[in-house]
Amino acid sequence: MTWNEPGGGDKGNKDPWSGKGGRNQGPPDLDEVVKKLQEKLGNFLGGSGSGNSSSGGESGGGLPPGGSAVITVVVIAAIGIVLLMNSFYKIEAAERGVVLRFGAYSQVTDPGLNLKLPFIDEVYKVNIDQISSFNHKAQMLTKDENIIDVELTVQSKIQDPVDYLFQDRNPQKTIQDATETAVRETIGKSGLDFILTEGRSSIAADIKERAQKLIDLYKTGLKITSINMQPAKPPEQVKSAFDDAIKAREDKERLENEAHAYANQIVPQARGTAARQIQAAKAYEEKVIAEAEGESNRFLAVLTEYEKAPEVTRERLYLETIEEVLGKTSKVMLDVTSGNSLMYLPLDKLIKSAGTDAGKPAASPMTSNYGLTAPLQQQPADTRIRDVNRGRRVR
């Protein structure tokens, strides 16, 4: 019989946890708690447990045969379910799992269903595809000692989950400080004109490279994906002066472009004109040389013939010269044996000259360019051309 078993006269009051009058003065009896639990499970399983006897005899209540084994199985099953539920965990596609075993780093698990030691392993899930960004704005001093306002946006993501969790206490603060350091170094080595005009993209690339080296040195586990730099602006106090300087620079560039365009238009034309004149000069040179050579050859040929027959050659040269000279004039001289010399009009040439001189005052047929004064009725009986200067007669 136990200490707290009911009945038995004075022996029932020998419970060391009971005070006077049977009042419980201490913590509940563990055996009693277990006994009540066994009774409830026994009733649930179909056993017939009885209460205390009416005559104050020994207790007749208890578990049916095998009740303790069933309770043990139930408890073990519950513990197994709890352990099984805490042995598996799921990692999403964009995550990585960092496993700590007894508080120390163990491994990095990939996406999917993974196994861990319950109540021993601790898993931290890190999203490596999530992009985080922050803005940085500050006044910087350029290489040529000018102050400008620089604003940029930095985007980054987690590259190494282990370094991100355990190597740096505050990786986001570290990347901000590294970005500010890189910006000041890059801007401090660049001139104002380069920053305000074509240097924005190259400056952003330099800032990204320098900042990445710094955060790699501190093992933050972060990777800078992009840096978007806004156009640099001067401080508000000197903005008007900067605007005037920028306008003057733009005017300078515009005028230079116009001058280059004009030069590109004029220079080819001048080169073409010069080339054309050079070709014309060469052609004229060749023409004059050829004519001179031809005249020389002709003169030599005539000289050869003259040496052979001077009289005949002289007569032929004279006739050719008279033919050439008189062929270019509209006057005709006649030599008659008797009577007055008669001048006549060449009607075919007169008609031709009338067509070319249309619109001009008509000249008198008798006193026009031909200087005719003789009457037209007289007809020569015999015509001979006489050389007036030499007095030679040509038949």
Stockholm file with secondary structure:
# STOCKHOLM 1.0

chainA/1-395         MTWNEPGGGDKGNKDPWSGKGGRNQGPPDLDEVVKKLQEKLGNFLGGSGSGNSSSGGESGGGLPPGGSAVITVVVIAAIGIVLLMNSFYKIEAAERGVVLRFGAYSQVTDPGLNLKLPFIDEVYKVNIDQISSFNHKAQMLTKDENIIDVELTVQSKIQDPVDYLFQDRNPQKTIQDATETAVRETIGKSGLDFILTEGRSSIAADIKERAQKLIDLYKTGLKITSINMQPAKPPEQVKSAFDDAIKAREDKERLENEAHAYANQIVPQARGTAARQIQAAKAYEEKVIAEAEGESNRFLAVLTEYEKAPEVTRERLYLETIEEVLGKTSKVMLDVTSGNSLMYLPLDKLIKSAGTDAGKPAASPMTSNYGLTAPLQQQPADTRIRDVNRGRRVR
#=GR chainA/1-395 SS CCTTCSCSGGGGGCCTTBCGGGCBCSSCCHHHHHHHHHHHHHHHHTCCCCCCCTTSCCCCCCCCTTHHHHHHHHHHHHHHHHHHHTSEEEECTTEEEEEEETTEEEEEECSEEEECCTTTEEEEEEESSCCEEEEEEEEEECTTSCEEEEEEEEEEEESCHHHHHHTCSCHHHHHHHHHHHHHHHHHHTSCHHHHHTTTHHHHHHHHHHHHHHHHHHTTCCEEEEEEEECCCBCCGGGHHHHHHHHHHHHHHHHHHHHHHHHHHHHHHHHHHHHHHHHHHHHHHHHHHHHHHHHHHHHHHHHHHHHHHCHHHHHHHHHHHHHHHHHTTCSCCCCBCSSSCCCCCCCHHHHHHHHHHTTTSCCCCTTTSTTCCCSCSSCCCSSCBEECTTTCCEEC
#=GC SS_cons         CCTTCSCSGGGGGCCTTBCGGGCBCSSCCHHHHHHHHHHHHHHHHTCCCCCCCTTSCCCCCCCCTTHHHHHHHHHHHHHHHHHHHTSEEEECTTEEEEEEETTEEEEEECSEEEECCTTTEEEEEEESSCCEEEEEEEEEECTTSCEEEEEEEEEEEESCHHHHHHTCSCHHHHHHHHHHHHHHHHHHTSCHHHHHTTTHHHHHHHHHHHHHHHHHHTTCCEEEEEEEECCCBCCGGGHHHHHHHHHHHHHHHHHHHHHHHHHHHHHHHHHHHHHHHHHHHHHHHHHHHHHHHHHHHHHHHHHHHHHHCHHHHHHHHHHHHHHHHHTTCSCCCCBCSSSCCCCCCCHHHHHHHHHHTTTSCCCCTTTSTTCCCSCSSCCCSSCBEECTTTCCEEC
//
